[in-house]
């Protein structure tokens, strides 16, 4: 397992700008040695602010988007286009512009199916697992994601893996989630097995309400209590925080 590196930024806006610059630079570095590049996006306030900052950065034009695949760590089981879907928000912040004018192939945007196309979160999870498998190296369940972005909730959840929830023990690449303590109740999530197959995992969190759980995760509290404690990249694990989230009580 890799050690965790913690980087603290003065506020949420700087955190999002710095994470965006770090992400685009990482894509450029990876593209110098291999293709394609696989990136897992996250939702939430800071996740979407990071994508918007990337869209505004001059570095976005330096990336060869024709060789990038975009995925999501979790999705709310809502119809495509619903404003509460992570995909919808990410498309508005960055992704649609990349498809329209930066050469990102539309079929490299790997969105999770919603109830408008499948019947249950389990069906959506199975379809996503198949899509991941199709892009994976032989013997792997998922691509070796070059960057996997995660937010963290005030309860310490990551993706849609919640404290004490049965989804924590799921095997395989994906899991259908029911009874989420955070609405909507139905979701689809990558599992720990899929998340921890990433080369680099970045946890991006801001706000004083995240401080206690960030400290607990970094201290190695049980994953059943603080799911964020259980995420590690195979090569690097970054915790990107603002000062409020880093200021444990």
ROVEX-985341 format. One record per residue: x, y negated, z negated of N, C-alpha, C, O, CB in turn; residue in three letters. Coordinates in steps of 0.001 Angstrom, whole numbers, plus 500000, padded with zeros to 6 digits. Atoms other than C-alpha are relative to their C-alpha. Glycine has a CB too. Layout:
<pts>
XYZXYZXYZXYZXYZala ...
</pts>
This chain:
<pts>
500836501195500000500000500000500000500882498740500000501947498704499383499048500003498772unk 499262501252499948501149496478500751499736499167498752498695499301498110499625499210501254unk 500220500972501057501622493812498112499065498917500507498949498676501709501335499393499517unk 500878501102499636499145490981498034500762498686499901501495498452498940498748499974499100unk 499422501333500000500305487483498936498867499001499833497897499029500591500813499727501306unk 501025501000500272498263484609497519500501498638500470501593498207500099499636499968498486unk 499669501346499519498288481228499289498858499081499587497701499346499910500224499972501570unk 501017500900500539496443478344497632500040498671500745501105498088500947500210499777498482unk 500147501267499285495160475281499497499193499017499152498405499440498306499318500220501377unk 500582500977500922493953472026497940498478499933499993497887499625498958500525498666500325unk 501463500047499973490319472193499086499488500871501138500267501450501895499492498541500157unk 500612499106499020487870474042501313500325499600501428500584500458502272498503500030499811unk 499727500447498631488456471896504384501420500355500426501635500833501540499783498489500121unk 498613499661499678492222472362504256500153501510500127500878501996500995500964499451498924unk 499963498545499920491729476064503598499533500483501369500191501317501992499135500618498898unk 500524499578498701489604476449506738500942499612501132501173500410502041498621499389500240unk 499063500438498955492030474413508873501252500869500006501729501274501066500385498523499795unk 498780499204500087495028476360507606499754501441500432500589502035501114500552499967498579unk 500321498631499600493318479738508044499832500095501508500251501074502125498726500483499295unk 500166500009498549492369478798511599501348499953500711501579500700501661499141498812500430unk 498671500096499395495932477778512454500772501300499824501468501749500735500785498834499391unk 499319498736500278497257480937510828499468501103500924500240501908501446499815500403498514unk 500617498981499143494794483089512806500462499857501442500863500840502064498472499907499929unk 499604500199498604495602481538516179501485500305500203501874500875501223499693498559500441unk 498575499692499908499328481773515511500238501502499947501087502032500664500771499307498877unk 499890498540500083498932485406514532499635500653501337500312501584501773499091500544498877unk 500382499444498700497131486140517818501114499801501028501424500708501800498697499352500499unk 498902500264499069499933484500519782501187500917499723501806501436500652500436498533499910unk 498877499129500348502556486483517891499733501444500422500610502110500973500275499937498493unk 500330498616499640500754489783518414500027500183501511500514501199502007498618500390499445unk 500051499873498537500215489126522110501382500041500627501531500472501770499213498853500595unk 498640499938499459503954488792522555500561501414499965501576501691500604500916499067499227unk 499471498637500126504387492481521645499019501086500404499443502202500704500430500241498596unk 500954498952499619501148494329522451498657499401500401498323498267500055499806500995498847unk 501363500299499608497699494220523973499220501303499994499807502363500214499944499308501397unk 500790501168500378494828494310523346500186499638498531500854500353497784498530500250500287unk 499995500461501375494426492377520102498585500164499449497609499796500103500488498515499897unk 501308499777500620491601493315517733499883499155498732500734499231497845499789501509499675unk 500234500905501120490192490762515269498606500266499441497640500393500193500152498510500437unk 501291499841500670487413491269512722499639498675499342500398498144498531500039501160498943unk 500468501279500510485417488137511913499123500188498768498583501269498533499233499247501082unk 500877499999501159483534487273508751499073498803500082499355497828500778500812499980498685unk 500930501122500072480565485039508039500256499176498744501380499102498250498548500499500025unk 499873500837501189479896482769505096500485498609500332500935498339501445500934500637499011unk 499673501407499780480613479096504672501438499817500469501683499142501469499770499206498727unk 498597500204499647484408479307504778500346500746501281501126500250502093500916500455498858unk 499731499242498779484454481994507470499588499240501247500336499185502223499284501329499957unk 500484500739498834482369479910509850500752498675500155501026498253501279498485499743499881unk 499181501220499919484276476704508970501354500301500630501896499477501367500196499382498599unk 498720499606499414487458478580509899499873500161501507500754499733502253500505501303499368unk 500203499840498557486045479513513301499795498644500679500303498416501777498794500915500273unk 500197501333499426484910475938513911501327499248500077501581498531501045498979499195499167unk 498683500638499973488399474711512998500856500588501111501623499867501749500708500158498645unk 499256499376498903489877477219515444499544499437501336500363499194502222499824501531499980unk 500533500541498743487595475907518186500555498610500285500745498238501443498469499948499952unk 499512501373499834488896472381517586501517499909500097502056498836500369499525499150498854unk 498532500021500014492572473376517451500574500063501410500052500798502248500542501165499168unk 499340499876498690494867472810520453500611501380500218500854501774501358501081498942500140unk 499430498663499867496296476260519730499043500979500677499474501994501225500391500530498640unk 500971499059499429493068477874520940500255500202501490499969501274502024498560499498499774unk 499741499901498561494113477165524542501247500816500307501441501240501446500139498616500600unk 498770499239499771497434478966524084499774501505499945500595502272500447501045499609498982unk 500302498571500127495799482329523295499460500533501317498646499877501967498985500251498859unk 500567499320498835495138484723526174498788500797499532498912501951499120501061500933500699unk 501213499395500537491555485506525236499517501187500828498660501947500376498910498965499917unk 500420498848499198491193488012528072500436501310499348499879502362499660500576499902501421unk 499504498803500649493108490475525875499609500129498543500243500876497798501460500042500108unk 500433499981501399491229489894522592498639500680499891497750500450500711499938498560499420unk 501300499409500352488419491999521116499573499445498647500375499378497715500073501573499963unk 500541500546501234486185490499518424498967500956499412498100501470500119499377498616500246unk 500896499122500740484366492560515794499482499258498765499920498147498469500724501320499595unk 500484500555501259482426491893512585500146501027498892499913502219499097498533499550500126unk 499870499112501149483095493327509137498674500445499435498569501524498851500786499333498933unk 501350499612500386479402493330508357499010499122500730499367498089501298499801499899498471unk 501058500778499351476117492096509712498688500221499278498417501312498777499864500380501490unk 501352499893500541472653491394508399499118500666501053499181500324502233499433498595499594unk 500833499252499064470120493758509953498796499146500377497681499329499887499548501361499388unk 500980500965499502468217491001511721500088499976501518501105500379502082500242498574499399unk 499980500004498533467274490506515377501126499128500556501506498124499952498657499513500540unk 498985500791499313469933489237517763499470498586500211498336498401500651500393500652501358unk 500402501395499889469818485441517772499462499412498718499305498195498629498982499860501056unk 500480500532501273468509485145514210501075499091499407502250499459499394499638501153499009unk 498986500940500496470219482122512633500756500490498777501819499956498463499356498696499676unk 499308499481501167471148484133509545500991501108500327501710501565499439499005500503499012unk 499001498996499626473193486686511496501391499372500052501556498240500506499648500637501365unk 498615500462499883476960486342511196500365499754501461501047498782501787500966501024499376unk 499701500150498573477163486839514960499492498674500538500216497969501241499388501148500794unk 500602501237499485474810483932515688500818498788499581501100497907500393498549499853499504unk 499232501138500504476774481542513500501390499945500619501894498867500933500111500068498481unk 498658499969499397480126482689514896499961499583501465500863498900501950500610501402499876unk 500130500405498600478906482283518459499883498491500118500497497883500994498785500672500646unk 500170501455499947477834478714517750501291499276499654501586498231500234498890499560499050unk 498780500671500459481115477856516014501154500148500977501954499226501136500410500541498654unk 498806499736499193483560479443518468499765500939501169500180500641502289501066500566499136unk 499956498877499064482717482626520338499381499670501345499962500002502379499300501188499409unk 500642500300498716480294481351522988500879499099500864500919499252502085498636499336499772unk 499106500883499232482767478634523989501164500782500586501611500485501693500529498860499115unk 498911499182499469485516481228524379499545500810501209500286500964502180500540500935498917unk 500538499234498870483305483316526652499751499083501193500022499449502336498692500720499599unk 500380500909498919482164480310528652501196499391500710501162499204501926499128498902499462unk 498944500796499372485474478591529250501427500431499700502369499847500236499847498608499593unk 498628499622500363488456480413527738500362501402500459501456501884500165500187499901498505unk 499663498707499422488258483766529488499737501211499135500083502326499526501394499999500359unk 500337498853500831487045485941526606498909500813500691497815500294500912499543499548498585unk 501040499204499340485184488822528309498806500224499075498975500527497894500571501351500458unk 501198499835500819481601489063527104499938501377499364499426501528498254498757499763500834unk 500061498650500565482000492808526605501111500274498996501231501391498493500064501019501105unk 499024499892501084484907492171524219499442499437498699500128499436497676501292499273500373unk 500663500501501208482450490631521745499092501120499503498026501367500066499181498664500280unk 500643498773500456481331493641519743499066499682498829499483499674497670501061501059499587unk 500983500352501016478158492711517876499258501241499519499137502231500241499009498964500547unk 500780498917500594476147494963515580498554499884500464497988498791500490500085499967498445unk 501397499993499562472714495980516845499073499604498865499369499834497693499611501379500536unk 501014500384500970469636494597515109498716500780500192498656501674501037499721498522500092unk 501258499266499925466062495788514605499230499774501300498219500434501540499135499618498845unk 500617500175498689465137494473518045500448501071500986499831501238502038500326498625500552unk 499511498968499076467148497309519624500111501384499367500075502380500089501343499597500540unk 499966498706500683467426500085516983499047499956498811498598498888498397501449500357499536unk 501040499935501019465132501291514232500446499786498579499677499295497753499349501280500077unk 499542500033501389467288501409511120501443499516499912502169499545500906499869501387499359unk 498589500326500177470564500150509664500919501185500281502037500997500760500237499500498598unk 499171498828499733471855503723509921500223500186501500501320500553501921499355501256499403unk 499831499895498550471227503766513670500961498923500501501798499183501365498636499880500718unk 499086501076499608472976500412514020501426500335499586502371500090500336499565498661499372unk 498670499630500478475887501684511922500612501081500879501802501036501190499934500478498548unk 499492498919499153476189504823514048500421499478501363501447499892501903498944501090500163unk 499657500578498700476166502819517265501287499188499904502112499215500817498851499116500519unk 498781500801500171478840500489515898501213500895499808502297500609500315499857499044498805unk 498903499054500201480957503418514766500450500591501329501645500787501553499577501121499037unk 499652499458498684480805504833518289500766498983500833501695499332501562498739500439500745unk 499315501055499253481853501486519751501426499805499479502357499601500257499214498678499907unk 498672500089500594484763501267517328500876501170500437502043500988500784499899499960498474unk 499246498803499624485825504826518123500494499904501441501595500355501758499135501257499822unk 499633500108498589485872504037521840501229499121500213501919499259501224498834499450500797unk 498847500895499894488533501366521223501172500444499132502217499793499118499596498596499619unk 498977499544500934490557503384518690501028500881500698500753501476501739499361500757498841unk 498995499056499528493772505282519270499558501416499656498714501617498784501388499690499382unk 500353498605500238493546509058519371500152500349498522501176500062497901500871500930500860unk 499953499568501388492708510463515958499546498971498992499397499295497814501359500408499670unk 500433501058500914491596507134514464498507499732500171497945499951501244500810498706500240unk 501418500338499952488060506060513628499759498599500554498712498319501137499394500114498618unk 500144501401499613488659502385514377501311499527500616502355500143500400499604499113498777unk 498736500590499555491187500235516202500824499564498787500279499298497715499742498793500946unk 499138500557501054494181499173514118499875498479500085500662497815500760501518500472500160unk 500304501427499893492755495690513617501247499175499678501924499422498680498833499614499052unk 498821500843500233495472493046513912499757499005498885500661498715498101500389499259501274unk 500418500847501120493597490679511596498568500374499653497718500467500539500123498466500348unk 501354499760500476490542491504509506499699498958498940500270498980497850499831501452499438unk 500387501071500905488952488480507869498852500447499102497903501084499560499604498747500789unk 501064499711500956486836488881504749499726498767499154500651498073498731500374501203499104unk 500362500908501067484938486477502595499839500805498719499926502033498736498704499220500342unk 500286499322501266484259487277498953498883499274499288498920498050499154501258500075499104unk 501092500611500732481052486684497048500353499740498548501362500248498057498782500868500078unk 499756500268501420480829485366493474499952501259499134500456501264498011498988499003499490unk 500027498722500719480139488982492419501168500897500384501270502024499898498691500724500267unk 498843499220499586483348490170494086499754500900501195500614501710501541500464500820498872unk 500250499133498842481683491811497084500774499500501221501059498311501361498485500063500316unk 499408500302498697483375491951500477499209500752501051498628501802500776501520500385500051unk 500889499470498964481677492674503800498621500146499351498141499206498717500529501390500589unk 501245499768500748478405494218502552500194501177499053499346502064498953498801500266500967unk 499665499005501005480069496378499910499888499324498639500747498533498249501437500599500231unk 500357500715501224478516495315496605500349500804498753500378502034498797498516499668500000unk 499661499293501243479469496144493004498923501013499618497732500705499632500199499000498857unk 500924498980500458477904499385491824499088500584501054498236501414500738499185499453498942unk 500912499563498945476239499991495182500500501297500621501705501537500698499851498909501080unk 499629498702499432476178503415496811500875499875501246501624500798501566498754500785500338unk 499193500194498806477776501966499957501494500001499730502291500210500645499622498722500655unk 498579500031500336481082501702498088500681501332500288501866501369500621500183499633498538unk 499410498686499812481611505432498438499827500572501390500134501742501615499427500934499027unk 500265499501498651480688505704502117501292500402500688502332499763500524499265498945500832unk 498869499565499189483023507609504386499701499719501463498577499365501817500300501505499779unk 500169500363498606483578507126508101500261498523500194500791497855499306498604500362500486unk 499670501381499653483798503758509804498986498987499501499353497869499139500129499873501478unk 501065500962500273480440502163509009498970500613499070498916501829498885499333499535501306unk 501066499534500887477525502369506609498793499079500134498936497860500228500487500057498524unk 501227500771500095473906501272506654499716499689498546499782500571497689498820500754500637unk 500187500457501376473118499249503546498535499671499769497917498950500552500888498769499697unk 501360500317500438469746499137501796500065499457498581500971499799497821499070501255500075unk 500059500510501357468805497248498668501140499082499645501567499047498490499971501120499052unk 498946500965500298471507494616498985499517499005498948498400498498499048500441499259501282unk 500402501001500997471448492333495929499955498583500561499401497675499941500946500041498825unk 500035501295499327471949489447498324499157500163501256499452501030502078501447499480500342unk 500858499813498823469198488982500928500740499688501299501670498881501321498756499119499891unk 501049498987499922468457490343503398500463501335499428501660501598499313499553500182501443unk 499703498752500689468248493759501782500691501016500901501459501850500423498731500594499448unk 499444499023499064469225495684504922501155499383500785501062498268501298498908500512500964unk 498784500484499363472693495350506422500767501167500610500406502329500426500881499241498990unk 499046499016499496475474497173508262501381499498499613501665498305499720499870500209501566unk 498678500411500471479035497167506955501067500983500442500807502178500584500010499867498482unk 498840499127499961482471498508507652500209500596498614499863499976497609501264499232500475unk 499654499356501259483584500935504954501400499568499564502127498919500315499920501538500133unk 498623500221500438486721500655502854500985500720500919502066500205501205500184500473498550unk 499114499239499117488211503329505117500317499209501268501463499187501716499363501349500365unk 499789500790498791487734501106508166500759498713499701501681498348500430498666499675500656unk 499336501256500357488771497881506442501488500226499750502330499464500224499342499377498755unk 498614499769500388491952499375505067500836500652501082502004500971500858500042500840498781unk 499230499586498821492970500644508505500590498802500727501400498971501639499120500804500958unk 499502501213499341493663497024509499501471499771499691501944500059498591499182498781499568unk 498606500369500246497236495906509926500077498882498964500874498943498028500688499563501314unk 500023501105500952496459492669508115498566499755499550497657499653500374500609498714500623unk 501283500376500589493546491955505768500180498645499331501086498454498520499492501080498974unk 499968501336500599492884488329504851498689499764499259497621499802499869500232498898501086unk 501174500385500786490465487468502035500020498485499864500958497909499313499987500703498585unk 500078501461500000489357483856502412498863499595499075497707499932499328499782499432501449unk 501022500325501002487517482403499410500228498607499445501361498164499256500004501032498858unk 499933501373500513486699478958498085498908499796498961497845500414499020499858498965501152unk 501005500388500974484886477491495126500243500586498625500728501709498486498654500407500480unk 499785499579501382484995477711491343499211501246499650499616502011498775499632498885499054unk 500816498821500297482256480353491376500674501301500422500229502385500043498658499883500686unk 499261498805499557484746482745493027501223500291499118501840501349499245500447499825501455unk 498711499915500703487604482195490557500105501242499122501124501931499146500211498760499147unk 499926498865500930486752484860487985500176501314500751500984502154500355498737500062499126unk 499914498746499256486266487607490557501295500081500817501847501168500984498788500149500923unk 498709499987499297489334486583492578501107500451499051501951501267499421500327498598500582unk 498995499612500981491443486892489430499864501480499645500862502185499499499879499135498737unk 500226498599500343489845490234488596500479500921501118501090501959500861498516500247499714unk 499561499180498868490481491587492086501518500058500075502096501124500286499430499452501314unk 498548500041499921494093490458492068500658500720498824501810501145498912500473498561500055unk 499491499269501152494524492040488649499777501502500133500243502281499301499344499493498733unk 500198498578499766493385495366490070498851500618499236498882501807498920501225500719499667unk 501179499441500670490036495744488333499361501080500880499568501070502093498968498879499677unk 500580498905499216488051498846489425499162499503501174498405498540501052499148500878499107unk 500738500373498797486622498643492924498498500092499779497742499337500391500410500885501169unk 501422499871500278483250499770491569499430498734499377498252498424499556499753501181499088unk 500420501249500630483098496523489583500310498786500868499521497843500931500671499849498651unk 499543501118499165485013494218491954500460500581501336501638500897501499501165499183499299unk 499617499368498735484939495575495512501207499363500684501974500060501348498845499966500935unk 498863500671499365487462492959496681501331500558499532502343500414500218499950498514499723unk 498774499397500514490025494754494539500499501133500879501681501477500845499778500506498598unk 499658498804499253489955497673496964500443499797501425500602500775502156498874500880500003unk 499645500234498601490961495995500218501484499700500133502032498856499424499173498847500583unk 498571500180499733494509496221501539500273500237501481499714501161502071500857500960499125unk 499534499744498648496091495901504971501163500971499978501862501083498971500405498699500691unk 498885499056499945498581498517506106501344499284500072502366499846499678499845500928501197unk 498754500756499891501181495805506788500021498751499119501079498340498644500229499605501436unk 500024501257500743500011492700504951498603499773499441497602500087500085500430498811500900unk 501270500377500625497295491544502551500140498566499513500978498273498660499618500973498818unk 499950501421500360496670487807502242498731499596499260497623499942499670500187499123501260unk 501114500666500664494459486020499773500180498505500239501131497893499754499941500345498455unk 499956501424499654493763482533501103498900499306499199497714499504499462499816499767501560unk 500922500595500962492135480444498375500125498489499983501150497936500383500251500558498607unk 499827501409500347491376476853497543500304499937498508500232500948497809498721499145500366unk 499561500117501385492460475478494182498895500407499020499175500960497957500453498572499714unk 501098499647500898489008475962492668499882501514499841499682502007498731498680499423500521unk 500091498537500063488921479677493547501214500627499339501138501734498807499830500571501390unk 498777499476500599492476480120492323500115499675498511500995500201497830501201499451500732unk 499911500470501374491796478462488949499143500882499101498034500501498728499562498522499894unk 500759499056500826490690481457486880499779499422498615500670498771498069500729501354499903unk 500277500515501337488992480595483566500850500698498939500741500382497755498520500162499672unk 
</pts>
